[in-house]
Amino acid sequence: MTPKRSAGILAPVFALRHDHDFGIGDTRALRELMDWAAEHGIGFVQLLPINETGPDNSPYNAISSVALDPVLLEISLYTLPELTTADIAAAKAGEDFSGDLVNFPAARRVKTKLLQLAFSRFGKNKTRAKAFATFCKAEAAWLKDYTIFRTLIDKHGNELWDHWPADARSSVDPDGPEATYHAWVQWIAFTQWRELNKYGTKIGVRLMGDIPIGVNYYSADVFANPHLFDLGWSGGAPPEKIFKDDLFVQKWGQNWGIPLYRWDVMEADGFTWWRQRIAKLTDVFHIFRIDHVLGFYRIYGFPWRPQRNAEFLPLTEEEAETFEHNNIILQAASEGISVRSHAVSPSALRSKPAIALGHPLRLTFSPPAELSISKSSQRMPQKGHATFS
């Protein structure tokens, strides 16, 4: 069979606009772009990651590998029937959304205010309440951990879970109003995005997702499942002289701060975490790409977090080896732990193997998702298949 070729367009959701937006793109603006694509014979629309981000608003630095970003939701009487026109007008009052650039703080502030108001009125419609309950039951595997983590962010004012009290998790009632609110927002989000997926199928325009190979250190995933990650290592990229204004990247490389995976632990439970991540992607997207897919085979790693980059910048590799070795000994001594007196050179461990397999990794998932990682593809990926660049 002759492979089908298709043209596509890449568009960050936050950059799209419509007449009634909140100064940021949303699912309604994307739907309008999909209509335009269908009219002009464009087969798919590729997006940047749409998972909920941290304070830097970077699509590649999400606080969850599953949860969707509320700031990209359409807020209207159609999507949130609990609201009124007066509610929306009052929330927007005093905010300026006329600039060319996205005002993320203002957009989040107003949308959060309206989502909270809608949630406070939710429950009177039995049909919607039943649909929400069904969602919570179906998504419990990831939703509970996420809502606890998200509630703790609100409580502590940041996502720095390693600075929270040791009993932080137990301080949250997973069935309390705060956690339930965040679950409800995710129900709204998945409802809107699943509807877009169905609409794309109807008009012949596929949605193409994008996920980074790693996840944020300060994410619900790492907070809830630290045993799946090697928290002592940060993934990144080798030195590049082209970064003339970044001496660290020129000398040591890019330290992304993403914890490396403990592939042996993941393999032992059948790659459950990856299966979940891919399954949720195919809830929303027809096709997707994995950014830095090479990370399945090997990844450039740093034995320190990005916050310590400045400490290592002036050092030679030999000095860095001694410096880090002494730090480990001092830290262990302060904690009453004995360690073997040896150090590992950063240069020796810079390129860490991801999975010890002599052939391309292939993970098969339950329908409708299948992740096939290969060096090349001879056909356009269909629903539930991955593509890589």
Secondary structure by P-SEA (a helix, b strand, c coil): ccbbbbbbccccccccccccccccccaaaaaaaaaaaaaacccbbbbcccccccccccccccccccccccccccccccccccccaaaaaaaaccccccccccaaaaaaaaaaaaaaaaaaaccccaaaaaaaaaaaaaacccaaaaaaaaaaaaaaccccccccccccccccccccaaaaaaaaaaaaaaaaaaaaaaaaaaacbbbbbbbcccccccccccccccccccccbbbbbccccccccccccccccccccbbbbaaaaaaaacaaaaaaaaaaaaacccbbbbccccccccccccccccccccccccccaaaaaaaaaaaaaaaaaaaccccccbbbbcccccccccccccccbbbbbcccbbbbbcccccccccccccccc
